[in-house]
Amino acid sequence: MVWRAFLFDVDGTLAETERDAHRVAFNQAFKEHNLDWYWDEMLYGKLLNVTGGKERMHHYIHEFTDIDPNQENWNDLIKQIHKTKTDYYVSLLNEGLVPLRPGVKRLLEEARNEGLRLAIATTTTPDNVIALLENSLGKHSVEWFEVIAAGDVVKAKKPAPDIYQWVLNQMALKPNECLALEDSENGLRAATQAGIPTLITVNDYTQHQDFNEALLVVSHLGEKTNPSYQYENGEWNPIGTIDISFLQQLKKEKCI
C-alpha cells in the first residue's frame, strides 16, 4: 500500500510565516486600531499555543490585559482587527518577504508528477493561504490542491481533529492513505486524532514540543545542498532529502 495523498499545514510548515509575518501584521493592526498591544517574539511564541488568530486575540485579552471583554463588543472589534491584520499579512507576502521552507516546492512538484493528491488543512484564513501559494509557487498553484480547508470551515480548530476529518470526507479517503505534514504539537494532535500518520518539520517555535506520536520528525524537507536532519533518540542525524521514494518506503517499513 502507498500514500495516496499529502495533507499540508501552512504556517510553519510550508513557510516560516509566524514570527516575521503574522506577528508583524498583528502588531501593525493593533497600531492602526489605536491599541497599545505589542506582541514580541517571546510572547508570540506563547500565544501560538492557541490556534486561530481571532482565538489568539481573545486569549490575549483574558490572560494578558485588564480588559473586561463584556463591557464592550469585543467580538466585533476582534473581527475588524483580524481583517486589518490579514490585509497587512497579504501585503507582506506580496512583497516576497516569506519564502517557502527548504524542500517544500520540490516535494509538491514530485507529488504532482507522481499523481498524489494534495490538500491544505490549516487554521489560517483562505486569503492568507492563497496569497502564500500564489506568491511562492505561481498564480495557478492553488489549483494544485484538491481541497483547501482553511479558516472557519470547521468550528473546532486544531488540536481538535475536525479539520482533518473534514478533508478526509471531502476527498473520500481513509486516514492511513494520507500523510499529514505539520510543524507543531497542536497540528500533530489534530492529525493523529483523525487517525492520520504525521511527519513533523520543526521550527524555532516548536522544536521543543512533544512529537512522540509523529511518524517522523525532521528539521525540514531538505534540498541537495541543504540536507534534512532527523530527530531520533534525542539526537539529530543527517538524512538528506525527504522525497516521494523515501516516504513510500517509510510507509512500507512502518506497515501503515
C-alpha positions in Angstrom: 0.0 0.0 0.0 1.2 3.5 -0.8 0.4 7.1 0.2 -2.4 8.4 -1.9 -2.5 12.0 -0.6 -0.4 14.5 1.3 -2.2 17.0 3.6 -0.2 20.1 4.3 -0.5 22.5 7.2 0.5 26.1 6.2 2.0 28.3 8.9 5.4 27.0 10.0 5.1 24.0 7.6 5.0 25.5 4.1 6.8 28.6 5.2 8.2 30.3 8.3 5.3 32.7 8.5 4.7 33.1 12.2 7.5 35.3 13.7 8.2 37.6 10.8 4.9 37.9 9.0 1.8 37.0 11.2 3.3 38.6 14.3 4.4 41.7 12.4 0.9 42.0 10.8 -0.8 41.7 14.2 1.3 44.5 15.6 0.6 46.7 12.6 -3.2 46.0 13.0 -3.1 46.8 16.7 -1.5 50.2 16.0 -4.0 51.0 13.3 -6.8 50.3 15.7 -5.2 52.5 18.4 -4.4 49.7 20.8 -1.2 49.7 22.8 -0.7 46.0 22.5 2.6 44.7 21.2 3.5 41.0 20.7 7.2 40.5 20.9 8.8 37.2 19.7 8.8 35.5 23.1 5.2 36.5 23.9 4.1 35.4 20.4 5.7 32.0 21.0 3.4 31.5 24.0 0.3 32.7 22.1 0.9 30.2 19.4 -0.4 27.5 21.8 -3.8 28.9 20.8 -4.7 28.2 17.2 -6.5 30.7 15.1 -5.9 34.5 15.0 -9.2 35.6 16.4 -9.0 33.0 19.2 -5.4 34.1 19.9 -6.6 37.7 20.5 -9.4 36.5 22.8 -6.9 34.6 24.8 -4.6 37.6 25.0 -7.4 39.8 26.3 -8.3 37.3 29.0 -4.7 36.4 30.1 -2.6 39.4 29.5 -4.8 42.5 29.9 -7.1 44.0 32.5 -9.9 44.5 29.8 -13.3 43.2 30.7 -14.5 41.9 27.3 -18.1 42.0 28.5 -18.0 45.8 28.8 -17.8 46.4 25.0 -18.5 44.4 21.9 -15.0 42.9 21.7 -16.2 40.1 19.3 -16.9 42.7 16.6 -13.7 44.6 17.2 -11.6 41.5 17.1 -13.1 40.6 13.7 -12.2 44.1 12.5 -8.6 43.8 13.8 -8.3 40.4 12.3 -9.4 41.7 8.9 -6.8 44.5 9.1 -4.2 42.1 10.2 -4.9 39.8 7.2 -4.6 42.8 4.8 -1.1 43.6 6.3 -0.1 39.9 6.1 -1.1 39.6 2.5 0.9 42.8 1.7 4.0 41.2 3.3 3.5 38.1 1.1 3.0 40.2 -2.0 6.4 41.8 -1.3 8.0 38.4 -1.5 9.2 38.5 2.1 8.1 35.0 3.1 9.9 32.2 1.2 8.9 28.5 1.3 10.8 26.2 3.7 13.5 24.0 2.2 12.2 21.1 0.1 8.6 22.2 0.1 8.3 23.2 -3.6 10.4 20.2 -4.6 8.2 17.7 -2.7 5.0 19.3 -4.0 6.2 19.1 -7.6 7.3 15.5 -7.1 3.9 14.6 -5.7 2.1 16.2 -8.6 4.3 14.4 -11.1 3.6 11.0 -9.4 -0.1 11.6 -9.2 -0.5 12.0 -5.5 -3.4 14.1 -4.4 -2.8 17.3 -2.4 -4.8 19.2 0.2 -4.4 22.0 2.7 -5.6 21.7 6.3 -5.0 24.9 8.3 -6.5 27.3 10.8 -5.3 30.4 8.9 -7.7 32.2 6.6 -8.3 31.3 2.9 -6.9 34.7 1.8 -3.6 34.0 3.7 -3.3 30.6 2.0 -4.0 31.8 -1.5 -1.6 34.7 -1.1 1.2 32.5 0.1 0.7 29.9 -2.6 0.5 32.5 -5.4 3.5 34.4 -4.3 5.7 31.4 -3.8 4.5 28.8 -6.3 2.8 30.9 -9.0 -0.6 32.2 -9.9 -2.2 28.9 -10.7 -0.7 26.9 -7.8 -4.0 27.0 -5.8 -5.2 24.5 -8.4 -2.5 22.0 -7.3 -4.6 21.3 -4.2 -7.8 19.3 -4.5 -9.1 20.7 -1.2 -8.2 23.8 0.8 -9.6 23.6 4.3 -8.9 26.9 5.9 -10.2 29.4 8.4 -13.6 28.7 9.9 -14.6 25.8 7.6 -15.0 23.8 10.9 -15.9 25.3 14.3 -13.3 23.5 16.4 -9.7 24.3 15.4 -6.5 22.3 16.0 -5.7 20.4 18.2 -9.3 19.2 17.5 -9.3 16.7 14.6 -12.2 18.3 12.9 -10.3 20.0 10.1 -8.6 16.7 9.1 -11.8 14.8 9.3 -13.5 17.3 7.0 -10.7 16.9 4.5 -10.9 13.1 4.6 -14.6 13.4 4.0 -14.2 15.8 1.1 -11.6 13.5 -0.6 -13.3 10.2 0.3 -10.0 8.9 1.7 -9.1 6.7 4.6 -6.7 8.1 7.3 -4.0 5.6 6.6 -4.0 6.5 2.9 -2.8 10.1 3.8 0.3 11.6 5.2 -0.2 14.9 7.2 2.7 17.4 7.2 2.8 19.6 10.3 5.2 21.7 12.4 3.5 21.8 15.8 2.2 19.7 18.7 -1.3 21.1 18.1 -1.1 20.1 14.5 0.2 16.6 15.3 -2.6 16.1 17.8 -5.2 17.1 15.3 -3.9 14.8 12.6 -3.3 11.8 14.9 -6.7 12.1 16.5 -8.1 11.8 13.0 -6.0 8.7 12.5 -3.6 10.2 10.0 0.1 9.4 10.2 2.1 12.7 10.5 5.5 14.0 9.5 6.8 16.9 11.6 9.1 19.6 10.3 10.1 21.6 13.4 10.9 25.3 13.6 12.3 27.7 16.3 8.9 28.0 18.0 8.1 24.2 18.0 11.4 22.4 18.3 10.9 21.6 22.0 7.3 20.4 21.8 6.2 16.8 22.3 6.3 14.8 19.0 6.4 11.3 20.3 3.4 10.3 18.3 4.9 11.5 15.0 5.8 9.1 12.2 9.0 11.1 11.6 10.5 14.4 13.0 12.8 16.3 10.7 14.4 19.8 10.6 12.8 20.4 7.2 12.2 18.5 4.0 15.7 19.1 2.6 17.5 20.1 -0.6 20.6 18.6 -2.2 22.7 21.5 -0.9 20.8 21.7 2.4 20.2 18.2 3.8 17.4 17.5 6.3 18.2 16.1 9.8 16.1 13.5 11.6 15.4 13.7 15.3 15.5 10.3 16.9 16.5 9.1 20.4 17.5 12.6 21.5 19.8 13.2 18.6 19.8 15.0 15.2 21.3 13.0 12.3 21.5 13.9 8.6 19.2 12.0 6.3 19.4 14.0 3.0 16.2 14.9 1.3 12.7 13.8 2.0 11.3 12.7 -1.3 8.4 10.5 -2.5 10.5 7.4 -2.7 11.7 7.9 0.9 8.2 8.5 2.2 6.7 5.5 0.3 9.5 3.3 1.7 8.8 4.7 5.2 5.1 3.7 4.9 6.1 0.2 3.9 8.6 -0.2 6.7 6.0 1.1 9.3 3.3 -1.2 7.8 0.8 1.7 7.7 
